Amino acid sequence: MINNKLTSSAPTLATLPLTAALFAGLLLGLLLITVSPKTMGELASSNTPTSAKTSTPLASYYSTLQTYETEGPYHQNSSEVLYSLGLELQKGGQHGKALKALRRAMHINRVNGGLNSFSQAPMLRSIINSQKSMVRIEPITNSYNQLLRLHTATYGKHDPRLAPLLNELGVWHLDAYQFDESDTRIDHLTSAYSLIMSALQLSEANPSSSTREQIELLRSAALVNFHVSRHQGDQWASSTDSHYSLSADGFATTNPQRTGILSGASFRRGLVCHQRIIELTAANPGASQEEKIRAQTELADWYLLFNHRTKAMIQYQQVLTKIAASDQPDALHKQLFATPRLLPAVRMEQQQSAISGLFMTAKLDISDKGWGSKVDNIEEALLPGQSPVKRKNLRYKMLDAIKGARFRPQFVDNKPADVSNVTLTLPLIH
């Protein structure tokens, strides 16, 4: 039997005095219930495909998240679990779900570590990878902007450790330039130019910067000069004019520049870059034979790109002579001259371990003078687990990249030769 005295004597909520402290506690509780973000258990449930609920390792991540949820929605360990979950989802090509997990991981990290916590950087890079796979141009630029702000908040704007990121962001603007069809697309080029030149200045001012880093930056500087030389139009532009170019904040030039003036000097600027690369590789005792010969080959490429064909052929012949006299002539010839290369050659390069990007392939014929023709079979080349983008304009973007492009020709018996039905794989987004 229930003791009525015990129950009747217990104070009810109505009979309790509402002190200021108690009232504040109740109000805080109501606010938390009202505005608290999605719990980790709910996140796991909404992101878990039916097969993932019973699969490993996804199931283990969701189970761990639900355990941490019992200790609160912002448990600091849950950020790392969500980050790992995002990476696992990326491997399966589930980039939409990966973005949700990675953004939640970043949010929890910021709650625990602060808005400028540098431990967010790997999560933000993974977000960029998924955005690239989904070809989300503006979000990618915004994410890079956020990543740059994290670095500058951590290191300041004059630290040489910023150089690789400034270079990466500059190269991204060159990729974005291909997809921007607005009147302000030139701002991508001026932003890229400012960012890469800032990176080069930081690197050159640092006595401990590596030769390879400087060479990479010089190749990027030549690449942006190539794109400027091909730009149609003669607008006034600055690298702070457009929304996209906000990612160059703090490193962009605010002085308007005439596109025609930039374009007119692009050959000379790129030539200086390639000559400097040759000097650096020659003076570097750690440079391989392949690196030295590649540097001289890319100087010949630069001449060919700007229709100085006689100088290009003289330089190519000098390179071929050095290859023949080397201790690995067959390997070097195969690497550099057995297959035509779209120029500048750095456009063709992509990290071997890349998990994101947009690759297109095409079949075409390439003449002994380095011109392409009969372009056919244009299609996406997918990375493992990657889903096709299925954008109708990708075919035209690939055609634009090939149209008017110059190729390093195939050399047979030390002479440039025509070649048919070449397969070209080009990263439109690196």
N, C-alpha and C positions, 0 to 999 in steps of 0.2 A: 504494500500500500504506500502511496506517495504521502510523504509528510507535508501536510498543507501549511504547517507553520514555516517550514523551510522555504517553500515556494512563495508563500504570501509575504514573508518578511524580506525576500530578495528585492532590492530596488530595481525598478524598471527604468528604461531609457527616459521615460517622461518625468520620473521623479529625481533623476540625477541632475545636479547643478551643472549647467553648461559653462564651465570656466573658459577663459580666453584660450588656454592651451588646448583644452579638449576640442573646442570649436575649430581651432586652426588645424588640429590633427584630422578631424572629420572632413574638413574642406579639402585638405591636401589629398586625402584618400579618394574623394570624389573626383578631383581633378585628374589623378593618375588613372583612374578607371576610364575617364572620359577621353583623355588625349594620349594614352600610352600607345606606342607603336605596336605593330603586329608582333606577337610573341614568336619566339624561335620555333615553338612547336607548330604554330600556324604556318610559319614560313616553310618549315620542312614539309608540312602536309600539302601546301599549295604548290610546292616545287617538285614534289616527288611523283614521278611517273609510276604507273602500276608495277612495271617490272623492277624499278629501282627500289621499291619497298622491300623486296626480298633479295636484292642483289648486293654484292660486296664490290667495292668499298662504299658506294653511295649510302647503303642502309646504315652502315656504322656511323657515318657523319650525321645523318638525321637522328639517330638514336642518341648520340652524344649531345647534340643540340637540345634535344628534349630534356636531357638530364640537367644541363646548365640552366634551362628555362626555370626550373624549380627554384633556383637561387636568384632569379631576377632577370629582366630582359636585357641588361647591359653587362652581363658577366664577362670579364675581360678575356677569358679563354675562348669564349664563343666566337670572337673575331677571327682567331686563327683557324678555328674549325670551319667557319663560313668561307674563309679564304681558300682553304684546301678543297672544300666542296666546289667552289667556283672553278678551280683549276681542273677538277675531275670532270665537271660538266663540260668544260671547254674541250677536253679530250674527245668527248662524244659528240662534239659539234652542237651542243645545246647552249648556244651563246646567249639567247634571251634569258634563260634560267640562270646561266652563269652570271650575267649582269646583275640580276636581283640579289644573288648571294654575295657578290663582291661589293655591291653598294651597301648592303646591310653590314658587311664586315668593316667597311670603312667608317660607317656611322658609329658603330660601337667603339671602334678604335679611337675616334675623335672624342667621344664622350669620356673615355677613360684616359686618353693621353693628351688631349688638347687639339685645337683646330689645326695646328701646324706640326703635329706629330709626324716625324719623318718615317716612322714605321708604316705609314699609309702608302708610301711610294710603291712597293711591290703590288699592292692591291690596285692602285691606280693604273699601273702599267698593264696589269691583267685586264682591267676594264677597257683600256685602249685596244688591246689585242682582240677582244670580242667585238668592239665597235668597228674595228677594221674588217673583220670577217663579215660583218653585216653591212659594210660600206656606208656608215653613218658619218658623213663628212663633217658636219658642224659639231656634233657631239665629240668627235675625235679631237678637233681643234680646241674645244672647251676643256677637255680632259688634259690635253697637253699644257694648256694654260695653267690649270690647277697644279700639274706636276712641276712646272717651272716655278710657280709661286712657293711650293714646298721647298724646292732646292734653294731658292734665294732667301727664304726665311731661315733656312738652316745654315747656309754658307755665306750669304751676302751676294752682291751682284758682281763682285770682282774676283771671285775665287776660281782658280783654274779648273777645279773639279766640275764646274758648270759646262765646260767646253763640249764634252760628248753629248750632253742633252741639248745644248743650243744647236749643235750640228744635226742631231736627230730631228729636232723640231723644224729646222730649216729644210731638210730633205722632205719632211712631211708636207710643208707648204708647196713644194714642187709637185708632189703627188696630187694635192688638193687642187692645184692650178689646172690640172687636166680635166677636173670634174666641174669646175666653176664656169658657168656660161654667162655670168653677169658682166656688167660694164666695169666692175671693180676687180676683175680677176687679176689684173696687173699687181694688185696689192699683195697677192701671194708671192710674186717674184721679188718685189722690193723687201718684203718681210724676210723671205728666205735669204736674200743677199745680206741684209743687216745682221741676221742671226748667225749666219755662217762666218761672216767677217768678224763679228764679235768673238765667236769661238776661236777663230784663228789668232786674234790679237791676245786673248787670254792664254792660249797655249804657247805662243811665241815668247810671251813675257815671263813664262814660268821656266826657270832653268832645269827643272826636273821632269818636264814633259817629255814623253817618249817620241822618238822619230816617227814611229808608226802612227801615232795619234796625229802628228802634224801632216803626215802624208795623206791620211784619210780626210782631214779638213781641207787640204789643198785640192784633192780630187772633187770634194763637194763644191768648193769655190769655183772650180772650172765648170762643173755641171750646171750651176746656177747661171753662169755667164753664157753657157750654151743655150739655155732656155730663154734668157733675155734676148739673145741674138735672133731667136726664132719668133719672138712675139710680134704679132701684127698690130700696128698702131703706134702712135707717138703721143700718149697722154702724159699729163702731169700726174704724178702719183707719189704718195709717201707710204711708208709701211705702217702707219697708224691710222689710215683712212677708213678701213673697213672693220666690220665686226670680226671677221675671221682673223684679221691681223692683230687683234688684241693679245693673241698668244705671244706676240713679240714684245710685250710690255716691258719697258725698261731697257730694251736692247735695240728698239727700232729707231730709225731716223725719222725725225719730224720735219725735216727739210724736204719740200717737194722736189722730185727729180723728174726730168724729162726722159721718157722711155727711149726715145731715139738716141739721146746722149749715152745712156747706159749701154744700149745695143751697139753703138758705134765703137765703143771701147772693149767690147766683150772678147773679141779675138785676142787682142793684146793681153788682157788680164788673164785669160785662160792659158795663153802661151807662157806667161811668166810663172803661173802655177805649175805647169808641167816641167818647165826647166828647173824650177826649184825642187821638184820631186826627184828629178834625176840627180841633182847635187846631193840631196839628203841621203838617197840610197847608196850613192857612190862613197859617201863619207862614213856610212854606217858599217862598222865591222861585222855587225850581226845580220846584215841584210843577205838574203839568199841570192843565188844566181838568178833564180826565177823572178824575184822582186826587181832586181836591177834591169833585167831584160824587159819585163813588163812595163817599167817606167819609160823606157825608151820607145817601146811599141806604142804606148798611149800618146807620146809626143807626135808620132807619125799619124795616129788617129786624128789628133787635133788639126793637123794640117789638112787632112782629107776632108774633115767636117766643114772646113771653110774654103773648100775648093782650091787649095794649094796642092794640087795633085802631084806636080813634079817634085816638090819638096817632100811630100808624103812618101812617094815611091823611093826616093833616095834614102830616107830614114828607114823605111821598111827593109831595104836591101842591106843596110848596115846591121840591122837587128838580125836578119837571117844569116848573115856571115858570122855573127857572134854565136848564134845558136848552133851552127854547124861546127864551130870550134869548141863548143862546150862539152862537158862530160856526160850530158844527157840530151843529145840533140833530138832524138825521136820524141821523147816526152815533152820537151819544150815546144817543139813544132806542133805537136798534136794539141797542146793546151792553148796555143795562141793563134795558129794559122790553119788548122785542119778544117775548121768550121767557121763560116762568117759570123761576125759579132755586130749586133746593133750598137751604134756609137752615140754618145760616149759609153764605153764598156761598163762603167759603174752603174748605168741604168739597169743592166741585166743582173746585177748582183743582189742576193738575198741571203740572210742568215741561214745556215744549214739546218739549224734547229727551229726554224720559224714554225709557229703554230697558227699564224694569222697572215692575212694579206689577200690580195686579189691578183690571180695569175690568169693570163690569157695565152692561148696558143694559136698559131696560124701556120699554114703552108705557103711558101712563096719561092720564086726564083730570084737569084741574086747574081748580078752581072760582075764581070771582072773589074768594073769601075766602082763597084760598091752600091749600086742602085737596086732596089727591090721591085718586083713586078709579079703579076699573076697571083695575087693574094687570095687564098681560099681556105676553107675549113677553119674558120675562126670560132673558137669555143673556149669556155672556162676550163682551167686546169685546177682540180680541187686537191687540197691538202687532205691528209687522213682525217676522217670524221667531219669534213667541211661540207656544208650544203651549198648548192648553187645559188648565186645571187639573183639570177633570172631578171636582170635589167635589160630592157630592150636596147638601150643605147650603148651597151658595152661593146658590141660589134663595131660601132662607129668610133668609139674611143680607141679601140685597137687599130682600126684603119687610120685614124688620125696620127697615131704614134708611128705607124709604118710609113705613111704617105710623106714623101719628101725626105725620109730619114736616110742616113748614110750608113753603110756597113763596112766593116773591115773585111776585105774580100778573102776568099780562100786562096791560098798559095800552093801551087803544084809545080815542083821543079823550080822553085824560087820565082815563079811568075804568077800574077793574079789570074784566076780562072773563073769562068762562068760555072754556076752550080744550080741545079734544079731541085725543086721539091724539098726545100729545107724546112725543117720544123723549128719555128721560133717560139720560145716561151718567154714572156715578158711580164714582170710584176708591175701592174698599174698602181697597186698600193703595196708599199714595202712593209 
